[in-house]
Amino acid sequence: MVCRAGERAGAVEINCPVVLLDCRAIFSKEARMSMNSAINTGLLPEGLSDRLPPQAEASARLVRTVLDTAASYGYARVMPPMAEFEETLVGRLQSAGAQDMLRAIDPVSQRTLALRPDITAQVGRIAATRMAGAARPLRLSYAGQVLKLRADQLRPEREEMQVGAELIGADSESAATEIVSVAIEALQKAGLADITIDFTLPDLVDQLAAGPLPLPADLVVPVRERLDAKDAGGLVALGDQAAAYLPLIEAAGPFHAAMEKLEALDLGEALASRIAALRAIAKPIGWDITLTLDPTERHGFEYQSWFGFSIFASGFVGEIGRGGSYAIQRGDGSAEPAIGFSLYPDPLIDAGFGRKDSKRIFLPIGHDAELAQALRGEGWRTIAALSDADDGKALGCTHWLDASGPQEF
């Protein structure tokens, strides 16, 4: 069975071979039982793992911090489903994520379902359909697990938490300023320090190629690729028209120095307007945030329009989040501007962020129920004995309750 769907961004046709076999029709009942008995019952598929205490609780707390921060700016939470019909999800995925979906046949509808590799596309669907009539700008937040077909080189996990916020109906510099501010504040409230924000201008080459630095259509993509790879030699090899883009490679690095190099280029309104917007977005960001600029970074920003940003933190490999401006396809075929960010907090959780030490007290059989209730109101976590054999200390309690109150073990 072969499923084909056209990805909207760039009208790329994606051929997704899906082979769905019912192993029950191949193996006998006895053979299946023998196979199952040979498999470790605690084994999980590659790239999937359990979150145990206290990491599971830390994950919930960190996600809650991000969502509460977004809510304080007026972002209302939505909860899309884990799976959707394949054609619906693929039609809204505007990146390579369309090739990264796990698929299955829905036994009810007999249609192909896809497990989401990204939640942003689902939020776009909600905004364009269920909430098409809601007042704009529409502010929505979300959190949930996403599942990918394969892991990347930096992170072996195929399942990860994604949490973020989307501002639908605007992609102005003021909207960008708000989105960047919400992302930074959420991470700071989660306890993260030494944050770096790396700005990019995903459509800059397209704008310049159509104006002050003209390029033939067949050179636009190769020039983008060379700039993205910072391949100065490769750019020169493409000819004089491509070599004119060399100054953009040099205009990358610490924000203020890079901006000065960018401002020194006299390339018309297309560049001047973006420089002014970057200055405005950066202005309210605190001194404790490191800002960098890579105006031609494209990897991962293929579907972004004029603005994009990545979030890094000291001690962590790779991005912990990213965001930027993009377009949502409405039901009537028109495009609606939007801007947002997504955070992937699993590395933070693994590093201990989100954890909170709690007071745990053991309640012996026959304890004072009203006193126990009062202790819970004060922030204690109570562990009640269910038999005389229960050992409070072994159960992780630091105190036990007697008639006079909490006693330390």
C-alpha positions in Angstrom: 0.0 0.0 0.0 1.5 3.4 -1.0 0.2 6.7 0.4 1.0 9.9 -1.5 0.5 13.4 -0.2 1.7 16.8 -1.4 3.4 18.9 1.2 2.2 22.4 0.9 5.5 24.2 1.5 7.4 24.0 -1.8 4.7 21.6 -3.3 7.0 18.6 -2.6 5.4 15.3 -3.3 6.1 12.8 -0.5 5.9 9.1 -1.2 5.3 7.3 2.0 5.3 3.5 1.6 3.2 2.0 4.3 3.3 -1.8 4.7 0.7 -2.9 7.2 0.8 -6.6 8.0 -1.5 -8.4 10.4 1.0 -10.9 12.0 -1.9 -12.9 13.4 -2.6 -14.0 9.9 1.0 -15.2 9.5 1.8 -17.0 12.8 -0.2 -19.6 14.6 -1.4 -19.0 18.1 1.2 -21.3 19.5 4.0 -19.6 17.6 2.9 -16.2 18.8 2.8 -17.3 22.4 6.3 -18.7 22.0 7.6 -15.5 20.6 6.0 -13.4 23.3 7.4 -15.5 26.0 10.9 -15.0 24.6 10.6 -11.1 24.7 11.5 -9.3 27.9 8.2 -7.9 29.1 10.0 -4.7 30.3 11.5 -4.0 26.9 10.3 -0.9 25.0 10.8 0.0 21.3 14.0 1.8 20.5 13.8 5.5 21.2 10.9 5.2 23.7 11.3 5.2 27.5 9.3 5.5 30.8 9.4 8.6 32.9 9.7 7.4 36.6 9.6 9.4 39.8 10.8 12.0 40.3 11.3 12.8 36.6 7.7 12.3 35.7 6.6 14.8 38.3 9.4 17.2 37.3 8.2 17.0 33.7 4.6 17.9 34.7 5.8 20.8 36.8 8.1 22.2 34.1 5.3 22.0 31.5 2.9 23.6 34.0 5.4 26.5 34.4 5.5 27.1 30.7 1.8 26.9 30.2 1.1 29.2 33.2 3.6 31.7 31.8 1.8 31.7 28.5 -1.6 31.9 30.2 -0.4 35.0 32.0 0.0 36.6 28.6 -3.5 35.6 27.5 -2.7 32.3 25.7 -5.5 29.7 26.1 -4.7 26.0 26.1 -5.8 23.6 23.4 -5.4 19.8 23.5 -5.2 18.2 20.0 -5.4 14.4 19.7 -2.4 12.2 19.4 -3.4 10.9 16.0 -5.3 12.3 13.0 -6.2 11.2 9.5 -3.0 11.1 7.5 -4.1 13.4 4.7 -5.3 16.1 7.1 -2.0 16.1 9.1 0.3 15.9 6.1 -1.6 18.7 4.4 -0.7 21.0 7.3 2.8 19.9 8.1 5.0 22.5 6.4 8.3 20.8 7.0 10.1 17.5 6.6 8.0 16.2 9.5 5.6 14.8 7.0 8.2 12.1 6.2 8.7 11.4 9.9 5.2 10.1 10.9 4.2 6.7 12.2 1.1 5.4 10.4 -1.6 2.8 11.1 -4.9 1.8 9.7 -7.9 2.9 11.8 -10.1 -0.2 12.3 -13.2 2.0 12.5 -12.9 4.2 9.4 -10.4 1.9 7.5 -8.5 5.1 6.7 -4.8 5.7 7.4 -4.0 7.5 10.7 -0.8 9.3 11.5 0.7 9.9 14.9 1.7 13.5 15.3 5.5 14.4 15.0 4.6 18.0 15.7 1.8 19.8 17.5 2.1 23.2 15.7 0.4 21.9 12.6 -2.5 20.7 14.7 -2.9 24.1 16.4 -3.0 25.6 12.9 -5.8 23.2 12.0 -7.8 24.2 15.1 -7.3 27.9 14.4 -8.3 27.5 10.7 -11.4 25.4 11.3 -12.8 25.0 14.8 -11.8 28.5 15.8 -11.9 30.2 12.4 -14.5 32.7 13.7 -12.6 33.6 16.9 -11.3 37.2 17.2 -7.8 37.8 16.0 -5.1 37.8 17.1 -5.8 34.4 18.6 -3.5 33.2 21.3 -3.2 29.5 21.9 -0.9 27.3 24.0 -0.4 23.5 24.1 1.6 20.7 25.5 1.8 17.0 24.7 3.9 14.1 23.5 5.1 13.8 19.9 6.3 10.7 18.2 8.8 10.4 15.3 9.6 7.6 13.0 13.3 7.8 13.7 15.6 9.7 16.0 18.3 12.2 15.0 22.0 12.2 15.7 21.8 14.5 18.7 18.9 12.9 20.5 18.1 9.2 20.4 14.6 9.7 21.7 11.8 9.2 19.2 9.1 10.4 21.7 9.5 13.8 23.3 7.5 16.4 25.1 6.6 19.5 23.1 5.1 22.6 24.7 4.6 26.1 23.2 2.4 28.9 22.2 1.1 30.3 18.9 -0.2 33.8 18.0 -2.6 33.4 15.1 -3.5 36.4 12.9 -0.3 38.5 13.2 3.4 38.1 12.5 4.4 41.8 13.0 7.5 42.8 14.9 5.3 43.5 18.0 3.9 39.9 17.7 7.5 38.6 17.4 8.6 40.6 20.4 5.8 39.1 22.5 6.5 35.5 21.4 10.2 35.8 22.2 9.5 37.4 25.5 7.0 34.6 26.5 9.5 31.9 25.6 12.3 33.5 27.6 10.2 34.2 30.7 8.9 30.7 30.7 12.4 29.2 30.6 13.6 31.6 33.3 10.7 30.7 35.6 11.6 27.1 35.0 15.0 27.9 36.5 17.1 28.0 33.3 20.0 30.5 33.1 22.6 31.2 30.5 20.0 31.3 27.6 21.1 32.2 24.1 18.6 33.4 21.4 19.8 33.0 17.8 17.9 35.1 15.3 17.6 34.3 11.6 15.8 35.8 8.6 14.6 32.7 6.7 13.2 34.5 3.6 16.1 36.9 3.2 17.7 35.2 0.2 14.3 35.1 -1.6 13.7 38.8 -1.0 17.2 39.8 -2.1 17.1 37.5 -5.2 13.9 39.2 -6.4 15.4 42.6 -5.9 18.9 44.1 -5.2 20.9 40.9 -5.6 19.0 39.2 -8.5 19.5 35.4 -9.1 18.1 33.2 -11.8 15.5 30.7 -10.5 17.8 27.8 -10.7 20.4 29.4 -8.5 18.2 30.4 -5.5 18.2 27.0 -3.8 21.9 26.3 -4.3 22.7 29.7 -2.9 20.5 29.1 0.1 22.3 25.8 0.7 25.8 27.3 0.5 24.8 30.1 2.8 23.2 27.7 5.3 26.4 25.6 5.3 28.6 28.8 5.5 30.4 27.4 2.4 32.1 30.5 1.0 34.1 28.5 -1.6 31.0 26.8 -2.8 29.2 30.1 -3.1 32.0 31.6 -5.3 32.0 28.4 -7.4 28.4 29.2 -8.4 29.4 32.4 -10.2 29.5 36.2 -9.7 25.8 36.5 -8.9 26.1 34.0 -6.1 29.4 35.4 -4.8 27.5 38.7 -4.2 25.9 37.0 -1.2 29.3 36.4 0.5 28.9 39.4 3.0 25.9 37.6 4.5 28.1 34.8 5.7 30.3 37.3 7.5 27.2 39.0 9.1 26.8 36.1 11.6 27.8 35.9 15.2 27.2 38.0 18.4 24.1 40.1 17.7 25.4 43.7 17.8 28.5 43.0 15.8 26.6 41.0 13.3 23.9 43.7 13.0 26.6 46.3 12.3 27.9 44.2 9.4 24.4 43.7 8.1 23.6 47.4 8.4 26.7 48.2 6.3 25.2 46.4 3.3 23.1 48.8 1.1 20.6 46.3 -0.1 17.4 48.3 -0.1 14.1 48.1 1.9 14.0 44.3 2.0 17.0 44.2 4.3 16.5 47.6 6.0 13.0 46.7 7.2 14.2 43.4 8.7 17.1 45.1 10.4 14.7 47.6 12.0 12.5 44.7 13.1 15.4 42.8 14.7 16.5 45.8 16.6 12.9 46.3 17.9 12.6 42.6 18.9 16.0 42.6 20.7 15.5 45.9 22.5 13.4 44.6 25.5 15.4 41.5 26.0 17.4 41.6 29.3 21.2 41.9 29.5 21.3 38.3 31.0 20.3 36.8 27.6 22.9 36.2 25.0 21.8 37.3 21.5 23.3 36.0 18.3 22.4 36.4 14.6 22.7 34.1 11.6 20.7 35.9 8.9 20.8 33.0 6.4 20.2 30.0 8.7 17.6 27.8 7.0 17.9 24.3 8.5 14.7 23.7 10.4 13.3 27.0 9.3 12.2 26.0 5.8 8.5 26.9 6.4 9.2 30.1 8.4 8.6 33.4 6.6 10.5 36.6 7.6 11.6 35.8 11.2 12.9 32.8 13.1 14.8 32.1 16.3 16.5 29.2 18.1 16.9 28.8 21.8 20.1 27.3 23.3 21.3 27.0 26.9 24.7 26.5 28.4 25.4 22.8 29.2 22.9 21.5 26.6 23.7 20.1 23.2 21.6 21.4 20.4 18.4 23.5 20.6 15.9 23.3 23.4 13.4 25.3 21.4 12.7 27.3 18.3 10.1 29.6 16.8 9.3 32.1 14.2 6.7 33.4 11.7 4.8 31.3 9.3 1.4 31.0 7.4 -1.6 28.9 8.2 -3.8 27.7 5.3 -7.5 28.6 5.9 -10.4 26.6 4.5 -11.0 29.1 1.7 -7.4 28.7 0.4 -6.1 32.0 1.8 -3.1 32.2 4.1 -3.2 33.6 7.6 -0.1 35.0 9.3 1.0 33.4 12.6 4.0 33.3 14.9 4.9 31.0 17.8 7.5 28.9 19.6 8.0 25.3 20.6 10.1 24.1 23.5 11.4 20.5 23.9 12.1 20.3 27.7 13.1 16.6 28.0 16.9 17.4 28.2 16.1 20.0 30.9 14.1 17.4 32.9 17.0 14.9 32.6 19.3 17.5 34.0 17.1 18.0 37.1 15.0 21.0 36.1 11.5 20.9 37.4 12.3 18.9 40.5 11.1 20.1 43.8 12.0 18.6 47.2 8.8 17.7 49.2 8.2 16.9 52.8 6.9 13.3 53.1 5.4 12.1 56.4 4.4 8.6 57.3 0.9 8.2 58.9 0.6 5.1 61.1 -2.6 3.2 61.4 -5.1 5.0 63.6 -3.6 8.5 62.9 -5.5 11.7 63.4 -7.2 12.3 60.1 -7.9 16.0 60.8 -4.2 16.6 61.6 -3.2 14.7 58.5 -5.5 17.0 56.4 -4.0 20.1 58.0 -0.5 18.8 57.2 -1.4 18.3 53.5 -2.7 21.9 53.5 0.7 23.0 54.7 2.5 21.3 51.8 3.3 17.9 53.4 2.8 14.7 51.4 1.3 12.1 53.5 1.9 8.3 53.1 -0.6 6.4 55.1 0.1 2.9 56.5 -2.1 0.2 55.1 -0.8 -2.5 57.5 1.5 -2.7 60.5 4.2 -4.1 58.2 4.5 -0.8 56.3 7.9 0.9 56.8 7.6 4.7 56.4 11.3 5.2 56.0 11.6 2.6 53.3 8.6 4.3 51.6 10.7 7.5 51.3 9.3 9.4 54.2 11.5 11.8 56.2 9.1 12.1 59.1 6.4 10.2 60.9 3.3 11.4 62.7 2.5 10.9 66.4 0.1 12.7 68.7 2.3 15.7 69.1 3.0 16.2 65.4 5.7 15.4 62.8 8.7 13.6 64.1 11.9 13.2 62.1 13.1 9.6 61.3 
